[in-house]
């Protein structure tokens, strides 16, 4: 799921090369983070990142949700 979210961010923001998701657990002062880089996500995703956000229908298709 995080890879898919990173792919969407890269598609929507063309000048971003790195995305870090950080999850903080305040109850025990710990955190978990993971970083994705554009060139790695481009290898994983089966479509061009630029094509993901061409239209609302393309984005919905990539996310596997029904379009409105």
Protein Blocks (a to p, Z undefined) as FASTA:
>chain_A
ZZmmmmmmmmmmmmbcbdcdddddfknopacdddddfklmmmmpmcdfklmmmpmklmmm
mnopacZZ
